[in-house]
Amino acid sequence: MTTLLRYRSYGGQPFCEVMLENGDQVMITVEAGGVTIKREARGDAAEEILFLGPVYLVTDICMAMLDGRPASETTVLDIFLSVVSQFRSAEDIRAAFHKVSEQL
């Protein structure tokens, strides 16, 4: 089960940090230049950017992963969090975003 560690959707820089089922900590940041999803350094695992892309592309990827379900009355960060929270590990996130981005 994914655990939400930190979350800030409004203000300067929206971000959230979650701990995935396998213990990987993943940070999602939303900036003017795009969205970054990265694994935080932990033990033997180095910090690593899992996906970096413009907001519109990451939104399209997440909506595709949500099977087109409407994201009414939610923030962009909420959409990203709802998708990232479904994965067990950082590697699963990287693979899924890579696969879906190639299909768009």
C-alpha positions as a printed NumPy array, in Angstrom:
array([[  0.   ,   0.   ,   0.   ],
       [  1.281,   3.466,  -0.891],
       [  1.78 ,   5.976,   1.939],
       [  1.493,   9.712,   1.327],
       [  4.414,  11.386,   3.119],
       [  4.124,  15.024,   2.02 ],
       [  1.664,  16.95 ,  -0.144],
       [  1.339,  20.587,  -1.232],
       [ -0.968,  21.316,  -4.157],
       [ -1.217,  25.096,  -4.011],
       [  1.323,  27.863,  -3.732],
       [  4.811,  28.171,  -5.145],
       [  5.649,  24.666,  -6.323],
       [  3.13 ,  21.834,  -6.05 ],
       [  4.733,  18.57 ,  -4.956],
       [  4.057,  15.35 ,  -3.158],
       [  6.15 ,  12.498,  -1.85 ],
       [  4.95 ,   8.935,  -1.422],
       [  6.412,   5.693,  -0.134],
       [  5.548,   2.784,  -2.392],
       [  4.837,  -0.758,  -1.273],
       [  8.476,  -1.849,  -1.736],
       [  9.861,   1.099,   0.274],
       [ 10.825,   3.314,  -2.689],
       [ 10.159,   6.988,  -1.979],
       [  8.949,   8.896,  -5.019],
       [  8.671,  12.684,  -5.356],
       [  6.36 ,  14.363,  -7.886],
       [  6.963,  18.052,  -8.6  ],
       [  4.956,  20.309, -10.912],
       [  6.784,  23.338, -12.292],
       [  6.303,  25.721, -15.196],
       [  8.666,  23.599, -17.3  ],
       [  6.867,  20.339, -16.606],
       [  6.45 ,  17.44 , -14.222],
       [  9.269,  15.477, -12.642],
       [  8.75 ,  12.068, -11.07 ],
       [ 11.864,  10.893,  -9.278],
       [ 12.94 ,   8.19 ,  -6.881],
       [ 14.642,   9.531,  -3.781],
       [ 18.021,   8.067,  -2.82 ],
       [ 17.693,   5.234,  -0.317],
       [ 20.215,   2.601,   0.737],
       [ 21.762,   1.163,  -2.411],
       [ 19.348,   2.992,  -4.702],
       [ 20.591,   6.327,  -6.033],
       [ 18.285,   9.259,  -6.717],
       [ 16.87 ,   8.826, -10.2  ],
       [ 14.49 ,  10.724, -12.469],
       [ 11.83 ,   8.223, -13.497],
       [ 10.009,  10.541, -15.858],
       [ 10.307,  14.18 , -16.928],
       [  7.898,  15.796, -19.334],
       [  5.595,  18.692, -20.074],
       [  2.439,  18.901, -17.986],
       [  0.153,  18.184, -20.952],
       [  2.028,  14.959, -21.814],
       [  2.133,  13.69 , -18.241],
       [ -1.565,  14.513, -17.862],
       [ -2.354,  12.576, -21.058],
       [ -0.274,   9.617, -19.839],
       [ -2.002,   9.604, -16.456],
       [ -5.46 ,   9.89 , -18.007],
       [ -4.598,   6.95 , -20.289],
       [ -3.528,   4.943, -17.232],
       [ -6.794,   5.865, -15.521],
       [ -8.711,   4.461, -18.512],
       [-10.134,   7.882, -19.339],
       [-11.991,   8.291, -16.072],
       [-12.905,  11.964, -15.558],
       [-10.805,  13.922, -13.088],
       [-13.522,  16.363, -12.103],
       [-12.784,  18.969,  -9.469],
       [ -9.227,  17.835,  -8.865],
       [ -5.775,  19.314,  -9.343],
       [ -3.129,  18.191, -11.791],
       [ -1.048,  16.941,  -8.854],
       [ -4.003,  14.857,  -7.641],
       [ -4.18 ,  13.155, -11.04 ],
       [ -0.46 ,  12.346, -10.993],
       [ -0.634,  11.114,  -7.403],
       [ -3.598,   8.853,  -8.13 ],
       [ -1.631,   7.141, -10.893],
       [  1.766,   6.942,  -9.172],
       [  0.131,   5.52 ,  -6.035],
       [ -0.974,   2.447,  -7.965],
       [  2.574,   1.203,  -8.544],
       [  4.63 ,  -1.05 ,  -6.302],
       [  8.085,   0.347,  -7.145],
       [  9.939,   3.168,  -8.854],
       [ 10.945,   0.771, -11.645],
       [  7.26 ,   0.006, -12.289],
       [  6.579,   3.763, -12.631],
       [  9.444,   4.281, -15.095],
       [  8.364,   1.336, -17.241],
       [  4.694,   2.343, -17.339],
       [  5.35 ,   5.995, -18.213],
       [  7.838,   4.954, -20.887],
       [  5.407,   2.457, -22.406],
       [  2.413,   4.808, -22.457],
       [  4.436,   7.799, -23.736],
       [  5.522,   5.719, -26.734],
       [  1.865,   5.001, -27.531],
       [  0.724,   8.651, -27.433]])
